[in-house]
């Protein structure tokens, strides 16, 4: 009797096994799209791997984890191009400006002209994407001479999110200072470009004078902020695309970092 039950169990298990094997979809190796021999799939996987790496690389430079760097990785040139010229860059800038405005609305502006907001210029108020589009979006070593020629054209467009923030900060009663690493010799071209792009009514445009040339940006900009504080200004906020626009021995109450994976300024 026990032997009969044992044989019956084996028979049932065998039938179940056959049934399950018929339910499994069998994919011939030659038809599998992820097979190593498929060059199209290889290209897609390589692009996906590059995009994943470059997305993480961008995170590291935006958070300043990467520290000093000179140019974007060669494998990220297409990624940076797509980011900078696409909707994501504009969206990231919108979010940064939205956070800035949310803070601005919490400040009780005294009305005595001493409540200050500082803006950087390049990649903060003005976009140099037309220049960098011709220079690999940061994949080439920076050429100061060609960039100076671009500045003299005074054709850099406004970054839309920053222009909106600028006007709203102005309406709230903040005194606006523009603090840039550009040289004093570029004042006329810079003013012309700012007005062309829609900016006006700043209190002071601060550029590098002869004694500032050669100083690291983080030192130069800290010194200029300290001078404003010594004049009695309260620097509530500072907006810039580089950490060197924001950090140092003299800082704003709040600092707002805009995205820029194209270059790094110490």
C-alpha positions as CSV (number, residue, x, y, z in Angstrom):
1,X,0.0,0.0,0.0
2,X,2.8,2.5,0.9
3,X,4.6,1.6,-2.3
4,X,1.5,2.4,-4.3
5,X,1.2,5.9,-2.7
6,X,4.9,6.6,-3.4
7,X,4.5,5.7,-7.1
8,X,1.4,7.9,-7.3
9,X,3.2,10.9,-5.8
10,X,6.1,10.5,-8.3
11,X,3.6,10.4,-11.1
12,X,1.9,13.6,-10.0
13,X,5.3,15.4,-9.5
14,X,6.3,14.4,-13.0
15,X,3.1,15.7,-14.6
16,X,3.4,19.0,-12.7
17,X,7.1,19.4,-13.8
18,X,6.1,18.8,-17.5
19,X,3.3,21.3,-17.2
20,X,5.6,24.0,-15.7
21,X,8.2,23.4,-18.3
22,X,5.6,24.1,-21.1
23,X,4.6,27.4,-19.4
24,X,8.2,28.8,-19.5
25,X,8.9,31.0,-22.5
26,X,12.0,29.8,-24.2
27,X,14.1,32.6,-25.9
28,X,16.7,31.4,-28.4
29,X,20.1,33.0,-27.6
30,X,20.4,34.4,-31.1
31,X,17.1,36.4,-30.7
32,X,17.9,37.9,-27.3
33,X,18.4,41.6,-27.7
34,X,21.0,41.9,-24.9
35,X,23.3,39.2,-26.4
36,X,27.0,40.4,-26.4
37,X,27.2,39.8,-30.2
38,X,24.6,42.5,-30.9
39,X,26.5,45.7,-31.8
40,X,23.3,47.9,-31.4
41,X,22.7,46.6,-27.9
42,X,26.4,47.1,-27.1
43,X,26.1,50.8,-28.2
44,X,23.0,51.3,-26.2
45,X,24.6,49.7,-23.1
46,X,27.7,51.9,-23.5
47,X,25.6,55.0,-23.8
48,X,23.5,54.1,-20.8
49,X,26.7,53.5,-18.8
50,X,28.2,56.8,-19.9
51,X,25.0,58.7,-19.0
52,X,24.9,57.0,-15.6
53,X,28.5,57.8,-14.9
54,X,28.2,61.4,-16.2
55,X,25.1,62.0,-14.1
56,X,27.0,60.9,-11.0
57,X,30.0,63.0,-12.1
58,X,27.8,66.1,-12.5
59,X,26.4,65.4,-9.0
60,X,30.0,65.3,-7.6
61,X,31.0,68.6,-9.2
62,X,27.8,70.4,-8.3
63,X,28.2,69.4,-4.6
64,X,31.9,70.3,-4.8
65,X,32.9,66.8,-3.8
66,X,35.1,66.7,-6.9
67,X,37.1,69.7,-5.8
68,X,39.3,71.3,-8.4
69,X,38.9,70.1,-12.0
70,X,40.0,71.5,-15.3
71,X,37.7,70.0,-18.0
72,X,34.8,67.6,-18.3
73,X,35.6,63.9,-18.9
74,X,35.8,63.2,-22.6
75,X,33.0,60.6,-22.3
76,X,30.7,63.2,-20.9
77,X,30.9,65.8,-23.7
78,X,27.6,64.7,-25.3
79,X,25.9,64.4,-21.9
80,X,26.9,67.9,-20.9
81,X,25.8,69.3,-24.3
82,X,22.4,67.6,-24.0
83,X,22.1,68.8,-20.4
84,X,23.1,72.4,-21.0
85,X,21.0,72.8,-24.2
86,X,18.0,70.9,-22.9
87,X,15.1,71.4,-20.6
88,X,16.8,69.9,-17.6
89,X,19.3,72.8,-17.2
90,X,16.5,75.3,-17.5
91,X,14.4,73.3,-14.9
92,X,17.3,73.1,-12.5
93,X,17.8,76.9,-12.8
94,X,14.1,77.5,-12.2
95,X,14.2,75.4,-9.0
96,X,17.3,77.3,-7.8
97,X,15.7,80.6,-8.5
98,X,12.4,79.5,-6.9
99,X,14.3,78.5,-3.7
100,X,16.0,81.9,-3.8
101,X,12.7,83.8,-4.2
102,X,11.1,81.8,-1.4
103,X,13.9,83.0,0.9
104,X,13.7,86.5,-0.3
105,X,10.1,86.6,0.7
106,X,11.0,85.8,4.3
107,X,13.3,88.8,4.6
108,X,12.0,92.0,6.2
109,X,13.5,94.6,4.0
110,X,14.1,97.7,6.1
111,X,13.8,100.2,3.3
112,X,17.0,102.0,4.2
113,X,18.9,100.6,1.2
114,X,21.2,98.4,3.3
115,X,19.6,95.0,2.5
116,X,21.8,93.6,-0.2
117,X,21.6,90.8,-2.7
118,X,24.7,89.9,-4.7
119,X,24.7,88.3,-8.1
120,X,27.6,86.8,-10.1
121,X,27.4,87.4,-13.8
122,X,28.7,84.6,-16.0
123,X,26.4,81.5,-16.0
124,X,24.4,83.3,-13.3
125,X,22.8,86.4,-14.9
126,X,24.3,85.9,-18.4
127,X,24.6,82.6,-20.3
128,X,27.7,81.9,-22.3
129,X,26.3,78.8,-23.9
130,X,26.8,80.3,-27.4
131,X,30.5,80.5,-26.7
132,X,30.8,77.1,-25.1
133,X,28.8,75.5,-27.8
134,X,31.8,76.3,-30.1
135,X,34.3,75.0,-27.5
136,X,33.1,71.6,-26.6
137,X,30.9,72.6,-23.7
138,X,33.9,72.4,-21.3
139,X,35.7,69.5,-23.0
140,X,38.4,71.9,-24.2
141,X,41.0,73.7,-22.0
142,X,39.8,77.2,-21.3
143,X,41.2,79.8,-23.7
144,X,41.1,83.2,-22.0
145,X,41.8,85.2,-25.1
146,X,38.9,83.7,-27.1
147,X,36.6,84.1,-24.1
148,X,37.6,87.8,-23.8
149,X,36.8,88.3,-27.5
150,X,33.4,86.8,-26.8
151,X,32.8,89.2,-23.9
152,X,33.6,92.2,-26.1
153,X,30.8,91.1,-28.4
154,X,28.3,91.8,-25.5
155,X,25.9,89.2,-26.9
156,X,25.4,86.8,-24.1
157,X,21.7,86.2,-23.4
158,X,20.1,86.3,-20.0
159,X,19.5,83.1,-18.1
160,X,15.6,83.3,-18.0
161,X,15.2,82.1,-14.4
162,X,17.8,84.5,-13.2
163,X,16.3,87.5,-15.0
164,X,13.0,86.7,-13.4
165,X,14.5,86.4,-10.0
166,X,16.5,89.6,-10.4
167,X,13.4,91.6,-11.2
168,X,11.5,90.1,-8.3
169,X,14.3,90.7,-5.8
170,X,14.5,94.3,-7.1
171,X,10.8,94.8,-6.6
172,X,11.1,93.5,-3.0
173,X,13.4,96.3,-2.2
174,X,16.8,94.6,-2.1
175,X,19.9,96.6,-3.1
176,X,21.5,94.7,-5.9
177,X,25.3,94.3,-6.3
178,X,26.9,92.6,-9.2
179,X,30.2,90.9,-8.3
180,X,32.1,89.3,-11.2
181,X,35.5,87.9,-11.9
182,X,35.7,90.0,-15.1
183,X,38.3,92.6,-15.3
184,X,37.8,96.4,-15.0
185,X,38.8,96.8,-18.6
186,X,35.7,94.8,-19.6
187,X,33.3,97.2,-17.8
188,X,31.8,98.9,-20.9
189,X,31.2,95.6,-22.7
190,X,29.7,94.1,-19.5
191,X,27.3,97.0,-18.9
192,X,26.3,96.9,-22.6
193,X,25.6,93.2,-22.4
194,X,23.7,93.4,-19.1
195,X,21.4,96.1,-20.5
196,X,21.0,94.2,-23.8
197,X,19.9,91.1,-21.8
198,X,17.3,93.1,-19.7
199,X,19.1,93.9,-16.5
200,X,19.1,97.3,-14.9
201,X,19.0,99.3,-11.7
202,X,21.9,97.6,-9.9
203,X,23.7,99.6,-7.2
204,X,27.2,98.7,-8.1
205,X,29.0,96.6,-10.7
206,X,32.2,95.3,-9.0
207,X,35.0,94.0,-11.3
208,X,38.6,93.0,-10.7
209,X,40.9,96.0,-10.5
210,X,44.7,95.9,-10.9
211,X,45.2,94.8,-7.3
212,X,42.7,92.0,-7.7
213,X,44.3,90.3,-10.7
214,X,45.7,86.9,-10.0
215,X,43.8,86.4,-6.7
216,X,41.7,83.2,-6.4
217,X,38.0,84.0,-6.9
218,X,37.1,82.8,-3.4
219,X,39.5,85.3,-1.9
220,X,38.7,88.2,-4.2
221,X,34.9,87.8,-3.8
222,X,35.2,87.4,0.0
223,X,37.2,90.6,0.2
224,X,34.5,92.5,-1.8
225,X,31.7,91.2,0.3
226,X,33.6,92.2,3.5
227,X,34.0,95.7,2.1
228,X,30.2,95.9,1.6
229,X,29.6,94.7,5.1
230,X,32.0,97.4,6.4
231,X,29.9,99.9,4.6
232,X,26.9,98.8,6.6
233,X,25.2,96.5,4.2
234,X,23.6,93.2,5.3
235,X,24.2,90.7,2.6
236,X,21.1,88.5,2.8
237,X,21.8,86.4,-0.2
238,X,24.4,85.6,-2.9
239,X,23.7,83.9,-6.2
240,X,26.4,82.2,-8.3
241,X,27.2,79.2,-10.4
242,X,30.6,78.5,-8.7
243,X,31.3,77.6,-5.1
244,X,34.0,80.3,-5.2
245,X,31.2,82.8,-5.8
246,X,29.7,81.9,-2.5
247,X,32.2,80.5,0.0
248,X,35.1,82.2,1.8
249,X,35.8,84.2,5.0
250,X,32.8,86.6,4.3
251,X,29.6,85.0,3.1
252,X,25.9,85.9,2.7
253,X,23.3,84.8,5.1
254,X,22.1,82.4,2.4
255,X,24.0,81.3,-0.7
256,X,22.3,79.9,-3.8
257,X,24.2,77.7,-6.2
258,X,23.1,77.6,-9.9
259,X,24.1,74.6,-12.0
260,X,27.2,74.6,-14.1
261,X,29.0,71.4,-15.2
262,X,31.0,73.1,-17.9
263,X,33.8,74.6,-15.9
264,X,35.3,75.2,-12.5
265,X,36.7,78.4,-11.0
266,X,38.8,78.2,-7.9
